Amino acid sequence: MKILNTFLSIVLTLSVAAQDQFDSDIVKTSDGDLTMTFIGHGTLMFQFNNMLIHIDPTMREADYSNMPDADLVLITHQHGDHLDPTALKHIMKKGTQVVMTETCSENLEGFSSAIIMKNGESKTINGIFIEAIPAYNIVHKRSNGKPFHPKGEGNAYVLSFGDKKVLIGGDTENIPEIEALKDIDIAFLPMNLPYTMTPEMVADAARAFKPSILYPYHFGDTDPQELVELLKNEDDIEVRVRKLD
């Protein structure tokens, strides 16, 4: 028991140290506090009921050899700024559950324990209800006419924490599947040109499904204050801009 308590104390210390390095927000849910830590770009870390969740962990955003081990990892798609085998290996422990797309697993050699979720599927993992939502481009395309993110390759995720539902947008535009969402309390929507949305696209999506709290993320050189201005008259949507260098 003494060894176990010491181990848990070390994990907690690492977790707190990681949070101190980055901005964090805490949201109360019916089942306890949800702490959301903003690592950088499209990379996030959540804590909920002693569970540590990493989202799109990459070494370019943090030194994951110093980050706390994961109970759950979510990977939205296979691009290198979202799928990083080195970061993933650093945070694996016995029992870590990793959710990813089929295309991710095809690009991740020697990793056979992933839980593959396709667009439209839902699962309860470690007590968290997870829905995989399509994430893709309609407008923004490469010079060859192929979308930067073709339909079916990437996931957005809706996670349920008690009475709160959180959308992790991944790399997407304001596609019909996103705009049709209901009862989203917190939304992370990407705003990095030319790969994801313009501020106008994010604003249109937010007006459609009306999250209570909206975080622009993955915004690169796009000015998030443009989104703040676009939604300044939407009293039921709070736009929160956090440091995501």
PyRosetta script that sets phi, psi and omega in degrees:
from pyrosetta import init, pose_from_sequence

init()
pose = pose_from_sequence("MKILNTFLSIVLTLSVAAQDQFDSDIVKTSDGDLTMTFIGHGTLMFQFNNMLIHIDPTMREADYSNMPDADLVLITHQHGDHLDPTALKHIMKKGTQVVMTETCSENLEGFSSAIIMKNGESKTINGIFIEAIPAYNIVHKRSNGKPFHPKGEGNAYVLSFGDKKVLIGGDTENIPEIEALKDIDIAFLPMNLPYTMTPEMVADAARAFKPSILYPYHFGDTDPQELVELLKNEDDIEVRVRKLD")
pose.set_psi(1, -40.7)
pose.set_omega(1, 179.1)
pose.set_phi(2, -61.5)
pose.set_psi(2, -42.4)
pose.set_omega(2, 178.7)
pose.set_phi(3, -63.0)
pose.set_psi(3, -42.9)
pose.set_omega(3, 179.6)
pose.set_phi(4, -62.1)
pose.set_psi(4, -45.4)
pose.set_omega(4, 179.9)
pose.set_phi(5, -62.8)
pose.set_psi(5, -38.4)
pose.set_omega(5, 177.4)
pose.set_phi(6, -64.4)
pose.set_psi(6, -42.7)
pose.set_omega(6, 178.8)
pose.set_phi(7, -61.6)
pose.set_psi(7, -45.9)
pose.set_omega(7, 179.6)
pose.set_phi(8, -63.5)
pose.set_psi(8, -36.3)
pose.set_omega(8, 178.2)
pose.set_phi(9, -64.4)
pose.set_psi(9, -40.2)
pose.set_omega(9, 178.5)
pose.set_phi(10, -64.4)
pose.set_psi(10, -45.0)
pose.set_omega(10, 179.1)
pose.set_phi(11, -59.6)
pose.set_psi(11, -45.3)
pose.set_omega(11, -179.8)
pose.set_phi(12, -62.8)
pose.set_psi(12, -41.2)
pose.set_omega(12, 179.6)
pose.set_phi(13, -62.9)
pose.set_psi(13, -43.5)
pose.set_omega(13, 177.6)
pose.set_phi(14, -61.8)
pose.set_psi(14, -41.5)
pose.set_omega(14, -179.0)
pose.set_phi(15, -63.4)
pose.set_psi(15, -45.7)
pose.set_omega(15, 179.5)
pose.set_phi(16, -63.3)
pose.set_psi(16, -41.6)
pose.set_omega(16, 179.1)
pose.set_phi(17, -61.9)
pose.set_psi(17, -40.0)
pose.set_omega(17, 179.1)
pose.set_phi(18, -64.8)
pose.set_psi(18, -41.3)
pose.set_omega(18, 179.7)
pose.set_phi(19, -66.0)
pose.set_psi(19, -36.6)
pose.set_omega(19, -178.8)
pose.set_phi(20, -63.2)
pose.set_psi(20, -25.9)
pose.set_omega(20, -178.2)
pose.set_phi(21, -77.4)
pose.set_psi(21, -21.1)
pose.set_omega(21, -173.6)
pose.set_phi(22, -130.0)
pose.set_psi(22, 162.0)
pose.set_omega(22, 174.2)
pose.set_phi(23, -69.9)
pose.set_psi(23, 145.0)
pose.set_omega(23, 177.1)
pose.set_phi(24, -139.5)
pose.set_psi(24, 149.5)
pose.set_omega(24, 170.3)
pose.set_phi(25, -123.7)
pose.set_psi(25, 149.4)
pose.set_omega(25, 176.6)
pose.set_phi(26, -118.9)
pose.set_psi(26, 130.2)
pose.set_omega(26, 177.4)
pose.set_phi(27, -120.7)
pose.set_psi(27, 132.6)
pose.set_omega(27, 178.5)
pose.set_phi(28, -82.2)
pose.set_psi(28, 136.7)
pose.set_omega(28, 174.3)
pose.set_phi(29, -123.4)
pose.set_psi(29, 172.5)
pose.set_omega(29, 179.4)
pose.set_phi(30, -67.6)
pose.set_psi(30, -16.0)
pose.set_omega(30, -179.7)
pose.set_phi(31, -113.5)
pose.set_psi(31, 14.7)
pose.set_omega(31, 179.1)
pose.set_phi(32, 125.1)
pose.set_psi(32, 176.7)
pose.set_omega(32, -177.5)
pose.set_phi(33, -76.9)
pose.set_psi(33, 141.4)
pose.set_omega(33, 171.8)
pose.set_phi(34, -109.8)
pose.set_psi(34, 117.9)
pose.set_omega(34, 176.6)
pose.set_phi(35, -100.5)
pose.set_psi(35, 123.6)
pose.set_omega(35, -178.9)
pose.set_phi(36, -112.5)
pose.set_psi(36, 120.4)
pose.set_omega(36, -178.0)
pose.set_phi(37, -110.7)
pose.set_psi(37, 132.0)
pose.set_omega(37, -172.7)
pose.set_phi(38, -99.5)
pose.set_psi(38, 99.3)
pose.set_omega(38, -174.3)
pose.set_phi(39, -78.2)
pose.set_psi(39, -51.3)
pose.set_omega(39, 179.0)
pose.set_phi(40, 161.1)
pose.set_psi(40, 148.3)
pose.set_omega(40, 176.0)
pose.set_phi(41, 55.4)
pose.set_psi(41, -116.0)
pose.set_omega(41, 177.9)
pose.set_phi(42, -104.2)
pose.set_psi(42, 16.4)
pose.set_omega(42, -173.1)
pose.set_phi(43, -102.2)
pose.set_psi(43, 127.5)
pose.set_omega(43, -176.6)
pose.set_phi(44, -134.4)
pose.set_psi(44, 164.2)
pose.set_omega(44, 173.0)
pose.set_phi(45, -140.7)
pose.set_psi(45, 130.2)
pose.set_omega(45, 178.7)
pose.set_phi(46, -116.2)
pose.set_psi(46, 148.0)
pose.set_omega(46, 169.1)
pose.set_phi(47, -126.8)
pose.set_psi(47, 134.1)
pose.set_omega(47, -177.7)
pose.set_phi(48, -153.9)
pose.set_psi(48, 119.4)
pose.set_omega(48, 178.2)
pose.set_phi(49, 49.5)
pose.set_psi(49, 51.8)
pose.set_omega(49, 178.7)
pose.set_phi(50, 65.0)
pose.set_psi(50, 14.5)
pose.set_omega(50, 175.9)
pose.set_phi(51, -104.2)
pose.set_psi(51, 135.5)
pose.set_omega(51, -179.1)
pose.set_phi(52, -109.2)
pose.set_psi(52, 122.3)
pose.set_omega(52, -176.8)
pose.set_phi(53, -119.8)
pose.set_psi(53, 122.2)
pose.set_omega(53, 174.2)
pose.set_phi(54, -102.7)
pose.set_psi(54, 138.1)
pose.set_omega(54, 179.9)
pose.set_phi(55, -121.7)
pose.set_psi(55, 120.4)
pose.set_omega(55, -179.4)
pose.set_phi(56, 47.7)
pose.set_psi(56, 56.2)
pose.set_omega(56, -179.8)
pose.set_phi(57, -70.5)
pose.set_psi(57, 132.5)
pose.set_omega(57, 177.9)
pose.set_phi(58, -140.6)
pose.set_psi(58, 147.7)
pose.set_omega(58, -179.8)
pose.set_phi(59, -69.3)
pose.set_psi(59, -22.5)
pose.set_omega(59, 179.4)
pose.set_phi(60, -70.6)
pose.set_psi(60, -18.3)
pose.set_omega(60, -179.8)
pose.set_phi(61, -102.3)
pose.set_psi(61, -21.9)
pose.set_omega(61, -179.6)
pose.set_phi(62, -164.8)
pose.set_psi(62, 157.5)
pose.set_omega(62, 174.0)
pose.set_phi(63, -84.5)
pose.set_psi(63, 98.2)
pose.set_omega(63, -174.3)
pose.set_phi(64, -74.7)
pose.set_psi(64, -5.5)
pose.set_omega(64, 171.6)
pose.set_phi(65, -70.8)
pose.set_psi(65, -16.5)
pose.set_omega(65, 178.2)
pose.set_phi(66, -109.3)
pose.set_psi(66, 7.0)
pose.set_omega(66, -179.6)
pose.set_phi(67, -94.3)
pose.set_psi(67, 153.7)
pose.set_omega(67, -179.3)
pose.set_phi(68, -67.3)
pose.set_psi(68, 148.0)
pose.set_omega(68, 179.0)
pose.set_phi(69, -63.7)
pose.set_psi(69, 153.2)
pose.set_omega(69, -175.0)
pose.set_phi(70, -95.5)
pose.set_psi(70, 141.4)
pose.set_omega(70, 163.4)
pose.set_phi(71, -86.7)
pose.set_psi(71, -32.6)
pose.set_omega(71, -178.1)
pose.set_phi(72, -145.6)
pose.set_psi(72, 137.0)
pose.set_omega(72, 175.0)
pose.set_phi(73, -125.1)
pose.set_psi(73, 135.4)
pose.set_omega(73, 174.8)
pose.set_phi(74, -117.7)
pose.set_psi(74, 129.4)
pose.set_omega(74, 177.0)
pose.set_phi(75, -122.0)
pose.set_psi(75, 125.1)
pose.set_omega(75, -172.3)
pose.set_phi(76, -80.9)
pose.set_psi(76, -37.2)
pose.set_omega(76, 179.1)
pose.set_phi(77, -166.3)
pose.set_psi(77, -179.5)
pose.set_omega(77, -163.9)
pose.set_phi(78, -87.7)
pose.set_psi(78, -5.1)
pose.set_omega(78, -178.3)
pose.set_phi(79, -65.5)
pose.set_psi(79, 149.3)
pose.set_omega(79, -171.0)
pose.set_phi(80, -63.0)
pose.set_psi(80, -20.7)
pose.set_omega(80, 176.5)
pose.set_phi(81, -86.3)
pose.set_psi(81, 8.2)
pose.set_omega(81, 177.1)
pose.set_phi(82, -131.9)
pose.set_psi(82, -33.5)
pose.set_omega(82, 179.9)
pose.set_phi(83, -114.7)
pose.set_psi(83, 113.3)
pose.set_omega(83, -178.0)
pose.set_phi(84, -133.5)
pose.set_psi(84, 103.9)
pose.set_omega(84, -176.9)
pose.set_phi(85, -58.0)
pose.set_psi(85, -34.8)
pose.set_omega(85, -179.1)
pose.set_phi(86, -66.0)
pose.set_psi(86, -47.9)
pose.set_omega(86, 177.3)
pose.set_phi(87, -59.9)
pose.set_psi(87, -41.7)
pose.set_omega(87, -178.2)
pose.set_phi(88, -61.9)
pose.set_psi(88, -43.7)
pose.set_omega(88, -179.3)
pose.set_phi(89, -63.8)
pose.set_psi(89, -34.6)
pose.set_omega(89, -178.3)
pose.set_phi(90, -65.8)
pose.set_psi(90, -29.1)
pose.set_omega(90, -173.1)
pose.set_phi(91, -107.0)
pose.set_psi(91, 7.6)
pose.set_omega(91, 177.5)
pose.set_phi(92, -79.5)
pose.set_psi(92, 141.9)
pose.set_omega(92, 172.0)
pose.set_phi(93, -141.5)
pose.set_psi(93, 176.3)
pose.set_omega(93, 177.0)
pose.set_phi(94, -62.3)
pose.set_psi(94, 125.2)
pose.set_omega(94, 178.1)
pose.set_phi(95, 93.3)
pose.set_psi(95, -4.2)
pose.set_omega(95, 177.7)
pose.set_phi(96, -62.5)
pose.set_psi(96, 130.3)
pose.set_omega(96, 177.0)
pose.set_phi(97, -101.4)
pose.set_psi(97, 131.2)
pose.set_omega(97, -178.9)
pose.set_phi(98, -121.6)
pose.set_psi(98, 120.8)
pose.set_omega(98, 179.7)
pose.set_phi(99, -105.3)
pose.set_psi(99, 131.5)
pose.set_omega(99, 179.9)
pose.set_phi(100, -154.8)
pose.set_psi(100, 174.9)
pose.set_omega(100, 177.3)
pose.set_phi(101, -86.3)
pose.set_psi(101, 166.2)
pose.set_omega(101, 178.2)
pose.set_phi(102, -62.9)
pose.set_psi(102, -38.6)
pose.set_omega(102, 179.4)
pose.set_phi(103, -64.5)
pose.set_psi(103, -35.8)
pose.set_omega(103, 175.2)
pose.set_phi(104, -59.8)
pose.set_psi(104, -47.7)
pose.set_omega(104, -176.3)
pose.set_phi(105, -63.7)
pose.set_psi(105, -31.8)
pose.set_omega(105, 178.2)
pose.set_phi(106, -69.4)
pose.set_psi(106, -22.5)
pose.set_omega(106, -179.0)
pose.set_phi(107, -102.7)
pose.set_psi(107, 10.5)
pose.set_omega(107, -176.2)
pose.set_phi(108, -126.4)
pose.set_psi(108, 90.9)
pose.set_omega(108, -176.2)
pose.set_phi(109, -72.1)
pose.set_psi(109, 144.4)
pose.set_omega(109, 175.3)
pose.set_phi(110, 72.7)
pose.set_psi(110, 19.9)
pose.set_omega(110, -179.7)
pose.set_phi(111, -130.5)
pose.set_psi(111, 97.8)
pose.set_omega(111, -171.0)
pose.set_phi(112, -106.7)
pose.set_psi(112, 0.3)
pose.set_omega(112, -172.1)
pose.set_phi(113, -99.1)
pose.set_psi(113, 9.6)
pose.set_omega(113, -176.6)
pose.set_phi(114, -70.0)
pose.set_psi(114, 151.4)
pose.set_omega(114, 171.6)
pose.set_phi(115, -95.7)
pose.set_psi(115, 114.3)
pose.set_omega(115, -177.8)
pose.set_phi(116, -87.3)
pose.set_psi(116, 125.4)
pose.set_omega(116, 175.3)
pose.set_phi(117, -120.0)
pose.set_psi(117, 126.6)
pose.set_omega(117, 177.2)
pose.set_phi(118, -94.4)
pose.set_psi(118, 160.5)
pose.set_omega(118, 176.7)
pose.set_phi(119, -50.0)
pose.set_psi(119, 128.6)
pose.set_omega(119, 176.5)
pose.set_phi(120, 93.6)
pose.set_psi(120, -10.0)
pose.set_omega(120, 179.1)
pose.set_phi(121, -84.3)
pose.set_psi(121, 158.5)
pose.set_omega(121, 175.8)
pose.set_phi(122, -141.0)
pose.set_psi(122, 146.2)
pose.set_omega(122, 179.6)
pose.set_phi(123, -148.5)
pose.set_psi(123, 153.3)
pose.set_omega(123, 169.2)
pose.set_phi(124, -103.0)
pose.set_psi(124, 119.2)
pose.set_omega(124, -176.3)
pose.set_phi(125, -128.5)
pose.set_psi(125, 125.2)
pose.set_omega(125, -176.9)
pose.set_phi(126, 52.6)
pose.set_psi(126, 34.7)
pose.set_omega(126, 178.1)
pose.set_phi(127, 81.7)
pose.set_psi(127, 1.0)
pose.set_omega(127, 179.8)
pose.set_phi(128, -104.0)
pose.set_psi(128, 122.9)
pose.set_omega(128, 177.1)
pose.set_phi(129, -79.8)
pose.set_psi(129, 124.1)
pose.set_omega(129, -174.3)
pose.set_phi(130, -123.1)
pose.set_psi(130, 129.2)
pose.set_omega(130, 174.7)
pose.set_phi(131, -114.3)
pose.set_psi(131, 132.0)
pose.set_omega(131, 177.3)
pose.set_phi(132, -95.5)
pose.set_psi(132, 118.0)
pose.set_omega(132, -176.9)
pose.set_phi(133, -108.8)
pose.set_psi(133, 142.0)
pose.set_omega(133, 176.9)
pose.set_phi(134, -57.6)
pose.set_psi(134, 146.7)
pose.set_omega(134, 176.1)
pose.set_phi(135, -140.2)
pose.set_psi(135, 116.4)
pose.set_omega(135, -174.8)
pose.set_phi(136, -163.5)
pose.set_psi(136, 170.8)
pose.set_omega(136, 177.2)
pose.set_phi(137, -98.9)
pose.set_psi(137, 144.3)
pose.set_omega(137, 169.3)
pose.set_phi(138, -111.6)
pose.set_psi(138, -42.1)
pose.set_omega(138, -172.8)
pose.set_phi(139, -95.9)
pose.set_psi(139, -49.3)
pose.set_omega(139, -171.8)
pose.set_phi(140, -83.0)
pose.set_psi(140, 123.2)
pose.set_omega(140, -173.8)
pose.set_phi(141, -137.3)
pose.set_psi(141, 162.4)
pose.set_omega(141, 175.0)
pose.set_phi(142, -75.9)
pose.set_psi(142, 172.8)
pose.set_omega(142, -178.0)
pose.set_phi(143, -63.1)
pose.set_psi(143, -22.5)
pose.set_omega(143, 178.6)
pose.set_phi(144, -86.6)
pose.set_psi(144, 4.0)
pose.set_omega(144, 178.3)
pose.set_phi(145, 88.7)
pose.set_psi(145, -4.1)
pose.set_omega(145, 179.2)
pose.set_phi(146, -84.2)
pose.set_psi(146, 134.8)
pose.set_omega(146, 178.0)
pose.set_phi(147, -58.4)
pose.set_psi(147, 147.0)
pose.set_omega(147, 175.4)
pose.set_phi(148, -58.5)
pose.set_psi(148, -34.6)
pose.set_omega(148, 179.5)
pose.set_phi(149, -132.5)
pose.set_psi(149, 94.1)
pose.set_omega(149, -178.5)
pose.set_phi(150, -65.7)
pose.set_psi(150, 150.4)
pose.set_omega(150, 179.0)
pose.set_phi(151, -61.7)
pose.set_psi(151, 135.6)
pose.set_omega(151, 177.1)
pose.set_phi(152, 97.7)
pose.set_psi(152, -13.6)
pose.set_omega(152, -177.8)
pose.set_phi(153, -90.9)
pose.set_psi(153, -30.5)
pose.set_omega(153, -175.0)
pose.set_phi(154, -119.8)
pose.set_psi(154, 158.4)
pose.set_omega(154, 176.2)
pose.set_phi(155, -117.3)
pose.set_psi(155, 143.1)
pose.set_omega(155, 151.6)
pose.set_phi(156, -95.8)
pose.set_psi(156, 160.7)
pose.set_omega(156, -180.0)
pose.set_phi(157, -129.9)
pose.set_psi(157, 138.1)
pose.set_omega(157, 169.4)
pose.set_phi(158, -110.2)
pose.set_psi(158, 120.7)
pose.set_omega(158, -178.2)
pose.set_phi(159, -110.8)
pose.set_psi(159, 136.8)
pose.set_omega(159, 178.1)
pose.set_phi(160, -104.5)
pose.set_psi(160, 120.0)
pose.set_omega(160, 175.7)
pose.set_phi(161, -117.5)
pose.set_psi(161, 99.8)
pose.set_omega(161, -173.9)
pose.set_phi(162, 58.0)
pose.set_psi(162, -125.5)
pose.set_omega(162, -178.5)
pose.set_phi(163, -91.1)
pose.set_psi(163, 9.6)
pose.set_omega(163, -179.0)
pose.set_phi(164, -111.0)
pose.set_psi(164, 136.4)
pose.set_omega(164, 177.0)
pose.set_phi(165, -113.8)
pose.set_psi(165, 130.0)
pose.set_omega(165, -175.4)
pose.set_phi(166, -118.7)
pose.set_psi(166, 127.5)
pose.set_omega(166, 176.8)
pose.set_phi(167, -98.7)
pose.set_psi(167, 125.2)
pose.set_omega(167, 170.3)
pose.set_phi(168, -104.6)
pose.set_psi(168, 107.7)
pose.set_omega(168, -168.4)
pose.set_phi(169, -73.2)
pose.set_psi(169, -23.4)
pose.set_omega(169, -173.9)
pose.set_phi(170, 62.4)
pose.set_psi(170, -148.1)
pose.set_omega(170, 178.2)
pose.set_phi(171, -103.2)
pose.set_psi(171, 104.6)
pose.set_omega(171, -175.0)
pose.set_phi(172, -149.7)
pose.set_psi(172, 169.1)
pose.set_omega(172, 166.8)
pose.set_phi(173, -108.4)
pose.set_psi(173, -174.2)
pose.set_omega(173, 179.1)
pose.set_phi(174, -81.9)
pose.set_psi(174, 67.3)
pose.set_omega(174, -176.6)
pose.set_phi(175, -76.4)
pose.set_psi(175, 162.6)
pose.set_omega(175, -178.3)
pose.set_phi(176, -56.8)
pose.set_psi(176, -37.0)
pose.set_omega(176, -177.6)
pose.set_phi(177, -67.3)
pose.set_psi(177, -31.1)
pose.set_omega(177, 176.5)
pose.set_phi(178, -75.7)
pose.set_psi(178, -46.8)
pose.set_omega(178, -177.7)
pose.set_phi(179, -65.1)
pose.set_psi(179, -22.9)
pose.set_omega(179, -178.5)
pose.set_phi(180, -85.5)
pose.set_psi(180, -2.3)
pose.set_omega(180, -179.0)
pose.set_phi(181, -62.9)
pose.set_psi(181, 152.2)
pose.set_omega(181, -179.5)
pose.set_phi(182, -127.7)
pose.set_psi(182, 149.7)
pose.set_omega(182, 169.5)
pose.set_phi(183, 58.5)
pose.set_psi(183, 36.3)
pose.set_omega(183, 175.3)
pose.set_phi(184, -85.5)
pose.set_psi(184, 123.9)
pose.set_omega(184, -179.7)
pose.set_phi(185, -86.6)
pose.set_psi(185, -39.8)
pose.set_omega(185, -177.0)
pose.set_phi(186, -133.8)
pose.set_psi(186, 131.4)
pose.set_omega(186, -178.5)
pose.set_phi(187, -129.5)
pose.set_psi(187, 133.5)
pose.set_omega(187, 169.3)
pose.set_phi(188, -107.1)
pose.set_psi(188, 114.6)
pose.set_omega(188, -178.0)
pose.set_phi(189, -121.6)
pose.set_psi(189, 136.4)
pose.set_omega(189, -175.0)
pose.set_phi(190, -81.4)
pose.set_psi(190, 149.8)
pose.set_omega(190, -175.2)
pose.set_phi(191, -148.7)
pose.set_psi(191, 57.7)
pose.set_omega(191, -175.0)
pose.set_phi(192, -122.0)
pose.set_psi(192, 107.9)
pose.set_omega(192, -177.2)
pose.set_phi(193, -83.9)
pose.set_psi(193, 144.8)
pose.set_omega(193, 2.3)
pose.set_phi(194, -94.4)
pose.set_psi(194, 15.7)
pose.set_omega(194, -166.8)
pose.set_phi(195, -84.8)
pose.set_psi(195, -27.9)
pose.set_omega(195, -176.2)
pose.set_phi(196, -127.3)
pose.set_psi(196, -116.3)
pose.set_omega(196, -173.1)
pose.set_phi(197, -107.7)
pose.set_psi(197, 152.4)
pose.set_omega(197, 164.1)
pose.set_phi(198, -78.8)
pose.set_psi(198, 162.9)
pose.set_omega(198, 174.3)
pose.set_phi(199, -56.3)
pose.set_psi(199, -35.1)
pose.set_omega(199, 178.5)
pose.set_phi(200, -64.9)
pose.set_psi(200, -38.1)
pose.set_omega(200, 178.2)
pose.set_phi(201, -65.7)
pose.set_psi(201, -43.1)
pose.set_omega(201, 178.7)
pose.set_phi(202, -62.1)
pose.set_psi(202, -43.5)
pose.set_omega(202, 179.6)
pose.set_phi(203, -61.8)
pose.set_psi(203, -42.2)
pose.set_omega(203, 179.1)
pose.set_phi(204, -62.8)
pose.set_psi(204, -43.4)
pose.set_omega(204, 178.9)
pose.set_phi(205, -62.6)
pose.set_psi(205, -44.2)
pose.set_omega(205, -178.9)
pose.set_phi(206, -63.4)
pose.set_psi(206, -40.4)
pose.set_omega(206, 178.2)
pose.set_phi(207, -64.8)
pose.set_psi(207, -28.7)
pose.set_omega(207, -178.4)
pose.set_phi(208, -73.9)
pose.set_psi(208, -46.8)
pose.set_omega(208, -175.3)
pose.set_phi(209, -110.9)
pose.set_psi(209, -3.7)
pose.set_omega(209, 167.2)
pose.set_phi(210, 51.1)
pose.set_psi(210, 65.2)
pose.set_omega(210, 172.2)
pose.set_phi(211, -67.7)
pose.set_psi(211, 147.1)
pose.set_omega(211, 177.5)
pose.set_phi(212, -67.3)
pose.set_psi(212, -38.5)
pose.set_omega(212, 178.1)
pose.set_phi(213, -126.8)
pose.set_psi(213, 131.7)
pose.set_omega(213, -180.0)
pose.set_phi(214, -122.2)
pose.set_psi(214, 122.9)
pose.set_omega(214, 173.7)
pose.set_phi(215, -108.3)
pose.set_psi(215, 114.2)
pose.set_omega(215, 166.2)
pose.set_phi(216, -70.3)
pose.set_psi(216, 134.5)
pose.set_omega(216, 176.7)
pose.set_phi(217, -141.5)
pose.set_psi(217, 175.1)
pose.set_omega(217, -179.5)
pose.set_phi(218, 54.0)
pose.set_psi(218, 39.4)
pose.set_omega(218, -171.0)
pose.set_phi(219, -96.8)
pose.set_psi(219, -3.6)
pose.set_omega(219, 172.7)
pose.set_phi(220, 51.7)
pose.set_psi(220, -124.1)
pose.set_omega(220, -179.7)
pose.set_phi(221, -92.4)
pose.set_psi(221, 0.9)
pose.set_omega(221, 178.4)
pose.set_phi(222, -74.2)
pose.set_psi(222, 135.1)
pose.set_omega(222, -176.8)
pose.set_phi(223, -79.2)
pose.set_psi(223, 112.7)
pose.set_omega(223, -178.8)
pose.set_phi(224, -66.0)
pose.set_psi(224, -18.4)
pose.set_omega(224, 178.4)
pose.set_phi(225, -66.8)
pose.set_psi(225, -21.7)
pose.set_omega(225, 174.0)
pose.set_phi(226, -61.8)
pose.set_psi(226, -39.4)
pose.set_omega(226, 178.1)
pose.set_phi(227, -68.8)
pose.set_psi(227, -41.4)
pose.set_omega(227, 177.5)
pose.set_phi(228, -56.3)
pose.set_psi(228, -44.0)
pose.set_omega(228, -179.4)
pose.set_phi(229, -66.5)
pose.set_psi(229, -41.2)
pose.set_omega(229, -179.0)
pose.set_phi(230, -63.5)
pose.set_psi(230, -31.9)
pose.set_omega(230, -175.2)
pose.set_phi(231, -107.5)
pose.set_psi(231, 15.8)
pose.set_omega(231, -174.7)
pose.set_phi(232, -64.3)
pose.set_psi(232, -23.0)
pose.set_omega(232, -179.7)
pose.set_phi(233, -97.7)
pose.set_psi(233, 3.2)
pose.set_omega(233, 178.5)
pose.set_phi(234, -91.2)
pose.set_psi(234, 91.1)
pose.set_omega(234, -172.8)
pose.set_phi(235, -65.8)
pose.set_psi(235, -22.7)
pose.set_omega(235, -177.4)
pose.set_phi(236, -93.7)
pose.set_psi(236, 4.6)
pose.set_omega(236, 177.1)
pose.set_phi(237, -123.3)
pose.set_psi(237, 116.2)
pose.set_omega(237, 176.7)
pose.set_phi(238, -94.8)
pose.set_psi(238, 115.9)
pose.set_omega(238, 177.8)
pose.set_phi(239, -89.6)
pose.set_psi(239, 121.5)
pose.set_omega(239, 178.6)
pose.set_phi(240, -114.2)
pose.set_psi(240, 121.4)
pose.set_omega(240, 178.0)
pose.set_phi(241, -102.4)
pose.set_psi(241, 123.3)
pose.set_omega(241, -179.9)
pose.set_phi(242, -123.0)
pose.set_psi(242, 158.5)
pose.set_omega(242, -178.7)
pose.set_phi(243, -67.2)
pose.set_psi(243, 121.7)
pose.set_omega(243, 179.3)
pose.set_phi(244, -139.0)
pose.set_psi(244, 53.5)
pose.set_omega(244, -179.5)
pose.set_phi(245, -66.0)
pose.dump_pdb("model.pdb")
